[in-house]
Amino acid sequence: MLLLVSSVSAVKPVDQVFTGNVGLQIEFPAFTFGQINTEFEFPFHVYNLADGTAVNTSTICTLHVYNDVGSHLLIATQDTVAHNFDYEFVIPNTTFNFTGEYRFLAYCECDGCGVEATDLGGFVAHAFTVTNDGRSIDFNWFAFIGMLGIFLFAWLLLKITFSLDESHFLLKLFFLICVLFLGVLGLNFGLTVVNTSLLSSVLSNNLTSIYRWSLRILWVFIAYIFVQFIRKIFENKVWGTGGKK
């Protein structure tokens, strides 16, 4: 029985408490983290507390999913099993469209499963965290240091570019293209830091949107500079001298 999530980490205790041996027990592969905008299957087994036998008939289960402010995101029911024993719910990829804390509650009721054909019920609740990459929130020092190093090198290269006179026009243009490419690389490292280190859904999603639009604009500007670079070559500029043919 597998929980089809893009990333599953250490098991988090399930918030389920029983008293006595009358009712249904719900078990599932517990998980701590899920990935944003990702569809996954939520399967669980239902057992009779009286004797531990699996219950796979005459049972209907309801799943409720909540966000961190208690709003309902999903209500679904299931009355048939897959793979002989799994009651499965497919969680759409639009359910977890923000990072943050989530919680689900599943309740099952079996008609006539108890002593003298009485009805039995049981529930399970579980809290988990949705992140950008489906893993724990750990600050990515490698990406952060890499981003700083790239931007520092780009800044130094830019200072050298503006220190050159017009006689080195082509060299200045070449350095400017290098700076722009370094900017793209630095933005990629920055996005990695955001996706792996920030939990705030608003900040993370806004920065990602800004990055994507900035990247499009930057690529257009790089193409423009490159065209100007080629044009200047064909205008009889000589590398590093600015002389004429």
C-alpha positions in Angstrom: 0.0 0.0 0.0 1.7 3.2 -1.2 0.9 6.8 -0.8 1.5 8.3 -4.2 3.0 11.7 -3.2 5.9 13.3 -4.9 7.8 13.4 -1.6 7.2 11.5 1.6 9.3 12.1 4.7 9.4 11.0 8.3 6.1 9.6 9.7 4.1 12.1 11.8 1.9 10.7 14.6 -1.7 10.2 13.6 -4.3 12.0 15.7 -6.5 9.0 16.4 -7.7 7.9 19.8 -9.9 4.9 20.6 -11.5 3.7 23.8 -12.5 0.0 24.1 -12.8 -2.4 21.2 -16.0 -1.3 19.5 -15.8 0.6 16.3 -13.6 0.9 13.2 -9.9 1.7 13.1 -8.5 3.5 10.0 -4.9 3.1 9.0 -2.9 4.8 6.2 0.7 5.5 5.2 1.2 8.6 7.3 3.2 11.5 5.7 4.5 14.8 6.9 5.1 16.8 3.7 3.3 17.2 0.4 4.1 19.1 -2.8 2.2 22.1 -4.0 -0.1 21.7 -7.0 0.4 17.9 -7.0 -2.2 15.3 -7.4 -1.9 12.2 -5.2 -4.0 9.2 -4.1 -4.9 8.9 -0.4 -5.5 5.2 0.4 -6.4 3.7 3.8 -7.5 0.4 5.3 -10.4 0.0 7.6 -10.4 -2.6 10.4 -12.9 -3.9 13.0 -11.5 -3.1 16.4 -13.2 -6.1 17.9 -11.2 -8.7 16.0 -8.8 -6.8 13.7 -10.4 -8.0 10.5 -10.3 -5.8 7.5 -13.5 -4.3 6.4 -14.1 -4.0 2.7 -17.8 -4.2 2.2 -21.0 -2.3 3.4 -18.8 0.7 4.3 -18.9 4.3 3.2 -16.1 6.7 4.0 -16.1 10.5 3.8 -12.9 12.6 3.5 -12.7 16.3 4.5 -9.6 18.4 3.7 -9.0 21.8 5.4 -6.5 24.5 5.0 -4.6 26.3 7.9 -7.6 28.6 8.6 -10.1 25.8 8.8 -11.8 26.3 5.4 -13.1 23.3 3.6 -11.1 22.5 0.5 -12.5 19.1 -0.4 -15.4 16.8 0.6 -15.5 13.4 -1.0 -17.1 10.0 -0.3 -16.0 6.5 -1.2 -17.9 3.2 -0.8 -15.9 0.8 -2.9 -12.4 -0.6 -2.4 -9.4 -0.8 -4.8 -6.8 -3.5 -4.5 -9.1 -5.6 -2.4 -8.8 -3.4 0.8 -7.8 0.2 0.0 -10.4 2.9 0.2 -8.8 5.5 -2.1 -9.4 9.2 -2.6 -7.7 11.0 -5.5 -6.8 14.5 -4.3 -6.8 16.9 -7.3 -3.7 18.9 -8.0 -5.8 22.1 -7.5 -6.5 21.3 -3.8 -3.0 22.2 -2.4 -2.3 25.4 -4.5 -0.7 27.2 -1.6 2.1 26.2 0.7 1.3 25.9 4.4 -0.4 23.7 6.9 -3.3 21.4 6.0 -5.4 18.8 7.7 -7.8 16.1 6.7 -10.4 14.2 8.6 -11.8 10.8 7.3 -14.8 9.1 8.8 -16.0 5.6 7.9 -19.3 3.8 8.8 -20.0 0.2 8.2 -23.6 -1.1 8.1 -24.2 -4.2 10.1 -20.5 -4.9 10.9 -21.0 -5.0 14.7 -22.4 -7.5 17.1 -26.0 -8.3 16.3 -25.6 -6.5 13.0 -25.1 -3.1 14.6 -23.5 -0.3 12.7 -19.9 0.7 13.5 -17.9 3.9 12.8 -14.4 5.3 13.1 -12.4 8.3 12.2 -8.8 9.5 11.6 -7.4 13.0 11.5 -3.9 14.0 10.3 -2.0 17.3 9.9 0.7 17.8 7.2 2.7 20.6 5.5 2.6 21.4 1.8 5.9 22.9 0.5 7.2 23.9 -2.9 9.3 20.8 -3.4 7.5 18.3 -1.0 10.4 18.4 1.5 11.0 20.0 4.8 11.7 23.7 5.1 15.5 23.9 5.3 17.5 27.0 4.3 19.5 26.1 1.2 22.9 27.6 2.0 24.5 26.2 -1.1 22.0 28.0 -3.4 22.1 31.1 -1.3 26.0 31.3 -1.4 25.9 30.5 -5.1 23.4 33.3 -5.8 25.6 35.8 -3.8 28.7 34.7 -5.7 27.1 35.0 -9.1 25.7 38.5 -8.4 29.0 39.6 -6.9 30.9 38.5 -10.0 28.3 40.1 -12.3 28.6 43.4 -10.4 32.4 43.3 -10.7 32.1 42.5 -14.4 29.6 45.3 -14.8 32.1 47.8 -13.2 34.8 46.7 -15.6 32.3 47.1 -18.5 31.5 50.7 -17.7 35.2 51.5 -17.1 36.1 50.7 -20.7 36.1 53.6 -23.2 34.3 53.6 -26.6 37.3 52.2 -28.4 36.4 48.9 -26.7 32.8 48.9 -27.7 32.5 45.3 -28.8 34.3 44.1 -25.6 31.9 46.2 -23.5 29.0 44.7 -25.4 30.3 41.2 -24.8 30.8 41.8 -21.1 27.2 43.1 -20.9 25.9 39.9 -22.5 27.9 37.9 -19.9 26.4 40.0 -17.1 22.9 39.3 -18.4 23.5 35.6 -18.5 24.9 35.7 -15.0 21.7 37.5 -14.0 19.6 34.7 -15.4 21.8 32.1 -13.5 21.6 34.1 -10.3 17.8 34.4 -10.6 17.6 30.6 -10.9 19.7 30.1 -7.7 17.5 32.7 -6.0 14.3 30.8 -7.0 15.8 27.6 -5.6 16.3 29.4 -2.3 12.7 30.6 -2.4 11.3 27.2 -3.3 13.2 25.3 -0.6 13.5 27.8 2.2 10.3 29.9 2.4 7.0 28.6 3.8 4.9 31.7 3.3 2.6 30.9 0.4 2.0 34.6 -0.5 5.6 35.5 -0.5 6.8 32.4 -2.3 4.2 32.4 -5.0 4.6 36.2 -5.6 8.3 35.9 -5.9 8.0 32.9 -8.3 5.6 34.9 -10.5 7.9 38.0 -10.5 10.9 35.7 -11.4 9.1 34.2 -14.3 8.1 37.5 -15.8 11.5 39.0 -15.1 13.1 36.0 -16.9 11.0 36.6 -20.0 11.9 40.2 -20.1 15.6 39.4 -19.5 15.7 36.9 -22.3 14.2 39.5 -24.7 16.8 42.1 -23.6 19.6 39.5 -24.1 18.4 38.8 -27.6 18.3 42.5 -28.3 21.9 43.0 -27.0 23.1 40.0 -29.0 21.5 41.4 -32.2 23.2 44.8 -31.5 26.5 42.9 -31.0 26.2 41.2 -34.4 25.1 44.5 -36.1 28.1 46.3 -34.7 30.5 43.7 -36.0 29.1 44.1 -39.5 29.4 47.9 -39.2 33.2 47.5 -39.5 33.9 47.6 -35.8 37.2 46.0 -35.0 37.4 43.9 -31.8 38.9 46.0 -29.0 40.0 49.0 -31.2 36.8 50.5 -32.6 38.6 51.1 -35.9 37.2 51.0 -39.4 37.9 48.6 -42.2 
